[in-house]
Amino acid sequence: MGPGQVEVMRTSRRSTGVVLVFSAALLLAACAGDPAVDAEGESAATTPDVAEYDDDRGVLLRGGYLAEPPAGARAWPEGSDVALQGRLLNEAATDDAILSASSPVAASVVLLDADGQVVEALPLPAGQPVDLSPAGPTVLLRGITGPLTEGASVRLDLVTRESGTLPTSVQVLIEDPAVALR
């Protein structure tokens, strides 16, 4: 290899390094101003992509899903109570609250606080995430009207004080085969 070829390789490596640093800076700058990325660095790309609801009204549902059926079952049996899980994010400048919810697959839908008590509203503080889980708070579909199989898509309407009705569709989580084998 001659001296001219060595210089070309050095220049090429230096150019590649500059391009990588510049690309990383652009990516960081883009994410810093992205309203879809929350304070913990989560976005639609980093949160489980089971159900996403996002519109101009400011309330987002990220990674929403219905809990997987009980161990060994492939479906929730008729009459079961099934909890919504995921993250609600109020990106509006003012506080909001979920006032009610409905689904055609449930006899009723109730709102539960962190203690598992039925409440009239679930607060959605401005700029604060609210994690929904069976440990509360959550939205609970009571008395499902038929079996819900893994992967089934379920319509769920959330009614908020400020944003109105937020129609969404959530799936029944499919059990992770690795967990099932333990």
N, C-alpha and C positions, 0 to 999 in steps of 0.2 A: 504494500500500500504506500503510495507516494505522499509527500507532504501536502499536496493540494487536497487529497482525499481526506486526510486527517482533519484539516481545517473545516471542510464541508461537514463532517460528522459532528465536530464541536459546535458549529453554528446551528446545525439541525437540532441538537440536544438542547441548546440554549433557547432556541425558538419554541420548542415544544414545552419547556418549563415556563416560559413567559405566557404562552397560550393557556396552559393549565391554571396558572395563578390568576390570570385575567378572567377566565371562565368561572372560577370559584368565587371571585369577587362579585361578578355579575349575578350569580345565583344567590349569594347571600344578600345582596342589595334588593333583589326581586322579592325574596322571602320576607325581608324586614318590613316591607310596606304592604304585604299581602294580608288583607283582612280575613282570608280563609285559614290563616295560621294563627292559632290561639297562643296564649301566654306560655303554655307548656310545649310549644313547638309542634302541636298536633294540627293536622290538616286533613282534608279528605284523602290525601295520598298516604298518610301515616296512621289513620284511624281505620279500624275494620270496616270494609266497604260493603256492609250488609244492607243497610238502608241509609240513605242520605236525603235530607229535606233541607232545601235552602231556597229562599226567595228574597225579594226586596224588603220584606217586613221585619227582618232582623233576628228571627228565631230560627236556629238551625238544629237539626237532629243529626248527630254523627254516630255512625256505627250502631244504629238501632236494630235490635233483633228481639225475638221472643226466645225465652230460655229453651234449651234442648229438653226433649222428653226425659222422663225418669230413666235411670240406668237400666239398660237392657231393652227398653221400649223403643219402638220406631215411630210412635205417635203419642200425642197427648190424648187420653180418652175423653169422650164426651162428658161434660160436667166439670172438667178440671178448671183450676184457676191458673193462669199463665201470666208471668211478669214481663213487662217491657224492660229491656236493658239497653244501655247506650249512654250517650252524652247529649244533653240539651245545652245550647249556648245562645244566650241573648246578646246579640251584637248591637242592639239599639242603645240609645243614650239614656233611656228611662227603664225602670224596672217593669217587669211584666209578670204574668202568672198563668199557669194552665188552670182553667176553671172547670173543664170537663173533658171527657173523651168518649168516643163511641167506636164500635166495630160491629159489622154484621155477623161476626162469628162468635159473639159473646152475649149472654143474657144481659150483662151489665158491665160497665167499666168504672172502676173506682180509682181515686188518687190516694196513695199512702205516703205518710211522712216517714222519716228515718226510724221511728219507733213502731212502724207497721200499723199505725192508727189511720182510719179513714179521715181525710181532710177535705175541705171545700175547695182548696186551691193549693197548687204547688208553686211556690215563689220562683221566679226566674230573675235574679238580680242582674242589672245591667253589667255587661262585660264579665260575668262570672259563669263558669261551667257548672252544670248540675248533673252529677253522675247518677243514672238510674240503675238500680240493682235490686235483687230480691231482699237485700238487707235494708233497703229503703234509702231515699224516697223512690217511689216507682209508680207506674201506671199498671194496674192489675186488671186483666180480662177475667171476669168471673163467670163461671158456668158456661164454658164454651159449648156451642150448640151442636158440635159434631167433632169427630177426631181431627186433630191437626198433626199431619205427618211432618217429619223432618224435611226442611227445604220448602214447605208450603209458604206461599205469599199471602199475607193477611192485610186487609185495608184497616187503617186506624186513623181516625180524625181527632186531632188535638185542638181544643178550643181555648184560645188565650184571650185575656182581657184587652190587650192593646193590638195584637196582630190578627185577631179573628180566627177563623178555622184554618188549620194547617193540615191538609190531606197528605197522608203518607202511606206507604206500603212497607211492611216489615216481614221478615222471614223467620220461620221456626228454625233455630240453630240446628245444624247437623252435628251430631256427636263426633268428636275427633277420634278416629279409629285407634290412635296411639293411647289415648286415655282409656278407651273401652277395654284394652288388653291388660291394663294394670290390675 
